[in-house]
Every structure is written in C-alpha cells, then in structure tokens.
C-alpha cells in the first residue's frame, strides 16, 4: 500500500483517512433519522364538564404531553361527557378522548356515525355510580326517587346513560316518573344544596372533587345500590357485562359515609382515538398516559389506578396499532 511514499507519509495519509471516516460517521449520525420518528402537529382532546374528573385529568395530561411530545400541540375541549366525546372523535372533531366502556358499547350497538373507526389506547380507571342525597332525606333506595327532582347528567354524558338504565331497572321511567334534570357535576351539587334537586346521579372516579367539596360544606350521604341493581339491569334488556358490582370505600367521602362503605356498581373508562390516527402519535400518547400515572394521580386520585397490566384491555374496542406497539415495547 502506498509503495512510493515514505513511512512517515504513509502514516499521515492513514491518519487523514481515519479522520475523514470519523467526520463522515458524525455526519451520518447527525443526519440519519435514528430512533422512532418524533410526532408533530396539533390534536384536540375532548374532556368533560368543568370540575369533573375527565376535565381535570385532561388538563394534567396536557402538561405531561408538552414535555414528552414537545412537537405536538394539544387543545382541550370541554364536553358533556362520554356520549358527546365519542361522537366528536368518530366524526373527526377531536382526536382523543375518554369515555366509559358502556357508552362505547352503546355507541357501537346503535351503529352511530363513525363507530367502526373507534379504537382503544388504554383502559384507565373505573367510574363508580354515586347517588347523592341530603343527609336527612327519606330516600333509601333507587325506587324512592319516584316523583322527585333528580339530576341525571347532561344529555351527552355517560352519567345520563347509566342513570336512565338504573332508573328503568327500578321500574321508573325517567321522563315520566321523576323530574329528570339534565345538568352536569358542575351544577348538580349547588342545586342539591339550595333545595332545587332532591338527588343526583354521578358516575366518576373516587373521590370526585365536586362531590367531595359538597360533602365538606353540606351534609349529604350516598344511597347504596346492591348486587340486585346489576341483576335488574339484565331485566331491562341492556348488556351488563361491562358493569360490575363494586364498593365505595368508607374513606372516599368521609363526611358523607359516616365511616361505612357503600355498595354500588362500576364501569371502566377508556382512552379512545380512531384507526386513522398516526401510530407514532398514538404510541407516544399511550406512553405518556402510563408514565404520568403517579404525577397526575397525586392531584386526581383515580389516575393512581391506571395499571400497565390491565391498560391493554380496551373492550369493547380493538386496540390501536400504535398502542399495541407501545405495550409490546414494555412487555417483560
């Protein structure tokens, strides 16, 4: 090699060649797109009513996404709840949302516009049905609501869906046998406090800030719903496989429960998107949901229950390919 060069010259040529290779390697490293693509763009996240868990969770998740997906701009949109959330995502008005599994199942069963596009990112935490009355009220069971003024959630909410089902299971027609007041958790506590409502239904994570705040300034209690409620739901022809009997722990609302657990029913919440959403974006979004559990959970208690082991189970929705890619990447 280099027969006409002196030994010193050959060393200089080899050194120069090595330097050129090193520089080339740095340029390749700098220019080549190693690692997964960084998601970019703008997305809309449909949340829920002000002071509800969806809205508070969404606001905190947005902060995490700003750190983990800095090239993605997230806009939060308040909503009436699960049913409106699903309609927004299915129609393209929003890119991500949270909805209860029973609302998803109903949306699919009714074959509402865009139902076939919906996909799951993660199973989050469970919503617990809470029937709240004044402490001195004579209401002891759901049938006692007949003839009374009852907050049932806004028309586009998951609360409205489950409240109507529970009332029907108790033999009560919501628009005939009670005065059904279609307002949300941002309004119902105040209406109960000033005597404009006799009771209200809420379905949310424990504790829900609005209910907790009400219980700390006004004497209320929770009306129990035992296992017979789930059984009765079968008699009104609704699928109940997504509901389960549950117990509100005694310390969820200490002043409203007098140290006693309260029987009720629960349903899972799902993070929802559509099949067309960019897989890289969904993968990053799902990672942020799981990674932010403790940070968000320190302020919104239900988020502490997000669990990587169960997050993959998004029934009745198929898992989005981007979310599946994330779960595979963290599988032990």
Buried (B, 14 or more C-beta within 10 A) or exposed (E): EEEEEEEEEBEEEEEEEEEEEEEEEEEEEEEEEEEEEEBEEEBBBBBBBEBBBBBBBBBBBBEBBEEBBEEBBBEBBBBBBBBBBBBBBBEEBBBBBBBBBBBBBBBBEEEBEBBEBBBBBBBBBBBBBBBBBBEEBEBEBBEBBBEBBBBBBBEBBBBBBBBBBBBBBBEBEBEEBBBBBBBBBBBBBBBBBEEBBBBBBBBBBBBBBBBBEBBEEBEBBBBBBEEBBBEBBEEBEBEBEBBEBBEBEEEBBEBBBEEEBBBBBBBBBBBBBBEEBBBBBBBBBBBBBBBBBEBBBEEBBBBBBBBBEBBBEBBBBEBBEBBBBBBEEEEE
